[in-house]
C-alpha cells in the first residue's frame, strides 16, 4: 500500500522495538497526527478469550469522564410519555412504526439506538440491519430500558459501547487529538478498568495480550498491556 509522505514521516517517529506506556502512546499519537481535521484517538485490544464460547464474550459500556469529543446521534423507539422524555433528553429521532419503516428503507443516519422494552418485539425485525452495525438495542448495554431519558443523556454525554469480535479483538475510542494528554489518559483508564472488570472467569492465560493506539489516518503505536494502574502518574507536568 502506498502511503503519503506525511504518514511515512509520522510512522518513522514510532519505535517498533518497544512498548509505550499509555501516557507515552497518547502523547505520541497526538504528535504524529497530521490531518487537517480533528482526528479521533482509537484503541485496539487483542484479548485472551474465545468469543465463540458464550461464557467468554466481552461486551459492555463505559462513560468516558471527558466525553468522546463528538455528539452522538441517538434514535429512540418509544411512544407516549417516554417518547417525550427521549425528546427532552436530546434524542435526534423518536418514533415507533414510522422509524422502523424508514430504517427498512435504508435510513441509517444515527450512531446509537435506544428502545423501550414494550417495542422490542417490533424492533427485533430490524436485527439484520442493525445487528451487523452494532446498533441493535440490548439490555446488557442499557439501550433497552424504560428510562430512555437517562439512556439518551448517557450516550450524548460520552458513553461508549464495546464488544469483542470473532477474532478476539476489541476496539473503542477515547476522544479527539485536540484533547489534553490528561483527558485522554483518564478516558483510556476508565475504559480499561471496565474491560478488566468484565474479564470472563472462563478465560485462561493473559487477558490483555496486545494493545495498540492510533489516530484517524495515523500510524499504529504499540502499548504496554501490563500498564493498567496509576496511569495519570506517568504524565509529564506540562501535559
C-alpha positions as CSV (number, residue, x, y, z in Angstrom):
1,X,0.0,0.0,0.0
2,X,1.4,3.4,-1.0
3,X,1.5,5.8,2.0
4,X,1.5,9.6,1.9
5,X,4.7,11.5,2.8
6,X,3.0,12.8,6.0
7,X,2.1,9.3,7.1
8,X,5.6,7.9,6.4
9,X,7.1,10.8,8.4
10,X,4.7,10.1,11.3
11,X,5.4,6.4,11.2
12,X,9.2,7.0,11.4
13,X,8.6,8.5,14.9
14,X,7.2,5.2,16.2
15,X,9.8,2.8,17.6
16,X,8.5,-0.6,16.8
17,X,11.1,-2.3,19.1
18,X,9.4,-1.1,22.3
19,X,6.1,-0.9,24.0
20,X,5.0,2.5,25.1
21,X,3.2,3.3,28.3
22,X,-0.4,4.6,27.7
23,X,0.7,8.2,28.5
24,X,3.6,8.0,26.1
25,X,1.4,6.5,23.4
26,X,-1.2,9.2,23.8
27,X,1.4,11.9,23.6
28,X,3.0,10.3,20.5
29,X,-0.4,9.7,18.9
30,X,-1.2,13.4,19.2
31,X,2.2,14.4,18.0
32,X,2.1,12.2,14.9
33,X,-1.5,13.3,13.9
34,X,-1.2,15.2,10.6
35,X,-4.8,15.5,9.4
36,X,-6.4,18.9,8.7
37,X,-9.4,17.8,10.8
38,X,-9.5,16.9,14.5
39,X,-8.9,13.1,14.4
40,X,-10.4,10.5,16.7
41,X,-8.0,8.6,19.1
42,X,-8.7,4.9,18.9
43,X,-7.6,1.9,20.9
44,X,-7.5,-1.7,19.7
45,X,-7.0,-4.7,22.1
46,X,-6.3,-8.4,21.5
47,X,-7.9,-10.3,24.3
48,X,-7.1,-13.8,25.6
49,X,-10.7,-15.0,25.2
50,X,-12.5,-17.4,22.8
51,X,-15.6,-15.3,21.6
52,X,-17.1,-18.5,20.1
53,X,-17.9,-19.5,23.6
54,X,-20.8,-17.7,25.3
55,X,-19.1,-17.6,28.7
56,X,-16.1,-15.7,27.2
57,X,-18.0,-12.9,25.4
58,X,-16.8,-9.4,26.5
59,X,-19.3,-6.7,25.9
60,X,-20.2,-3.6,27.8
61,X,-20.4,0.2,28.1
62,X,-18.5,2.9,29.9
63,X,-19.0,6.6,30.4
64,X,-15.8,8.4,29.5
65,X,-15.1,11.0,32.1
66,X,-14.1,13.6,29.4
67,X,-16.6,12.6,26.7
68,X,-15.8,11.4,23.2
69,X,-15.4,14.8,21.5
70,X,-18.4,14.3,19.4
71,X,-22.2,14.3,20.0
72,X,-23.7,11.0,19.0
73,X,-26.9,11.0,17.0
74,X,-29.4,8.9,19.0
75,X,-32.5,7.2,17.7
76,X,-35.1,6.1,20.2
77,X,-38.0,3.7,19.8
78,X,-40.7,4.9,22.2
79,X,-44.2,6.2,22.4
80,X,-46.3,8.4,24.6
81,X,-44.7,9.9,27.7
82,X,-41.4,8.0,27.1
83,X,-41.2,9.5,23.6
84,X,-41.5,13.0,25.1
85,X,-38.9,12.1,27.7
86,X,-36.5,11.0,25.0
87,X,-37.0,14.2,23.1
88,X,-36.5,16.3,26.2
89,X,-33.2,14.5,26.8
90,X,-32.0,15.4,23.3
91,X,-32.8,12.4,21.2
92,X,-32.3,13.1,17.5
93,X,-35.1,10.8,16.2
94,X,-38.0,9.4,18.2
95,X,-40.8,7.2,17.0
96,X,-42.1,3.6,16.5
97,X,-43.5,2.1,13.3
98,X,-42.5,5.2,11.3
99,X,-38.9,4.8,12.2
100,X,-38.9,1.1,11.6
101,X,-40.3,1.8,8.1
102,X,-37.6,4.4,7.5
103,X,-34.8,2.1,8.6
104,X,-36.1,-0.7,6.4
105,X,-36.0,1.8,3.6
106,X,-32.3,2.4,4.1
107,X,-32.2,5.2,6.7
108,X,-29.1,4.8,8.9
109,X,-28.0,8.3,9.8
110,X,-27.6,7.7,13.5
111,X,-24.9,6.4,15.9
112,X,-26.9,4.7,18.7
113,X,-30.3,3.2,19.2
114,X,-32.4,3.0,22.4
115,X,-35.7,1.2,22.8
116,X,-38.3,0.7,25.5
117,X,-38.9,-2.9,26.3
118,X,-42.5,-2.9,25.0
119,X,-41.3,-2.1,21.5
120,X,-38.6,-4.7,21.2
121,X,-41.0,-7.1,19.6
122,X,-41.2,-4.7,16.6
123,X,-37.6,-3.5,16.7
124,X,-36.5,-7.2,16.5
125,X,-37.5,-7.1,12.9
126,X,-34.6,-4.8,12.2
127,X,-32.0,-7.3,13.6
128,X,-30.5,-8.0,10.2
129,X,-30.0,-4.3,9.6
130,X,-28.9,-3.0,13.0
131,X,-27.2,-6.1,14.3
132,X,-24.2,-6.2,11.9
133,X,-23.6,-2.5,12.6
134,X,-23.6,-2.9,16.3
135,X,-26.7,-0.8,16.7
136,X,-29.2,-3.3,17.9
137,X,-30.6,-2.3,21.4
138,X,-29.6,-4.7,24.1
139,X,-30.5,-4.7,27.9
140,X,-26.9,-5.6,28.7
141,X,-25.7,-2.2,27.4
142,X,-28.6,-0.2,28.8
143,X,-30.1,0.5,25.5
144,X,-33.3,-1.5,26.1
145,X,-34.8,0.4,29.1
146,X,-37.9,2.2,30.2
147,X,-35.6,5.1,31.4
148,X,-35.0,6.4,27.9
149,X,-34.1,9.9,29.1
150,X,-31.1,8.6,31.1
151,X,-30.0,6.4,28.3
152,X,-30.0,9.3,25.8
153,X,-28.2,11.6,28.3
154,X,-25.5,8.9,28.9
155,X,-24.9,8.4,25.2
156,X,-24.8,12.1,24.5
157,X,-22.5,12.7,27.4
158,X,-19.8,10.3,26.3
159,X,-21.0,6.7,26.9
160,X,-19.3,4.3,24.5
161,X,-20.1,0.7,23.8
162,X,-17.6,-2.1,23.1
163,X,-17.8,-5.7,22.0
164,X,-15.1,-8.3,21.3
165,X,-15.3,-9.5,17.7
166,X,-14.9,-13.1,16.5
167,X,-11.2,-12.7,16.3
168,X,-10.9,-11.7,20.0
169,X,-10.2,-8.1,19.0
170,X,-11.9,-5.2,20.8
171,X,-12.0,-1.5,19.6
172,X,-13.1,1.7,21.3
173,X,-12.4,5.4,21.1
174,X,-11.1,7.6,23.9
175,X,-11.6,11.1,22.4
176,X,-10.1,13.5,20.0
177,X,-6.5,14.5,19.3
178,X,-7.4,18.0,20.4
179,X,-8.0,16.7,24.0
180,X,-5.2,17.2,26.5
181,X,-3.0,14.2,27.3
182,X,-4.5,14.1,30.8
183,X,-8.1,13.9,29.4
184,X,-7.2,11.1,27.1
185,X,-5.3,9.2,29.8
186,X,-8.4,9.5,32.1
187,X,-10.7,8.2,29.3
188,X,-8.3,5.3,28.5
189,X,-8.0,4.3,32.2
190,X,-11.8,4.4,32.6
191,X,-12.3,2.1,29.5
192,X,-9.5,-0.3,30.5
193,X,-10.9,-0.6,34.1
194,X,-14.3,-1.6,32.8
195,X,-12.9,-4.1,30.3
196,X,-10.7,-5.6,33.1
197,X,-13.8,-5.8,35.4
198,X,-15.6,-7.8,32.7
199,X,-12.9,-10.4,32.3
200,X,-14.7,-13.7,31.9
201,X,-13.9,-16.3,34.7
202,X,-13.6,-18.9,31.9
203,X,-10.8,-17.0,30.2
204,X,-7.4,-18.7,30.7
205,X,-3.9,-17.2,30.5
206,X,-3.1,-13.5,29.9
207,X,-6.3,-11.4,29.4
208,X,-4.8,-8.3,27.7
209,X,-2.5,-9.7,25.1
210,X,-1.9,-6.7,22.8
211,X,-2.8,-3.1,22.8
212,X,-2.4,-0.5,20.1
213,X,-3.3,3.1,19.8
214,X,-3.8,5.3,16.8
215,X,-5.5,8.4,15.5
216,X,-7.6,8.6,12.4
217,X,-5.2,8.1,9.4
218,X,-2.3,7.9,11.8
219,X,0.3,5.2,12.5
220,X,-0.4,2.4,15.0
221,X,1.5,2.7,18.3
222,X,2.2,-0.4,20.4
223,X,1.2,0.0,24.0
224,X,2.3,-2.0,27.0
225,X,-0.7,-4.1,28.0
226,X,0.7,-4.6,31.6
227,X,0.3,-1.0,32.4
228,X,-3.3,-0.6,33.6
229,X,-2.9,1.2,37.0
230,X,-1.7,4.6,38.1
231,X,-1.7,5.8,34.5
232,X,-2.1,9.5,35.4
233,X,1.1,9.4,37.4
234,X,3.1,8.9,34.2
235,X,2.0,12.2,32.7
236,X,4.6,14.9,32.2
237,X,3.8,18.0,34.3
238,X,3.3,20.1,31.2
239,X,0.7,17.7,29.7
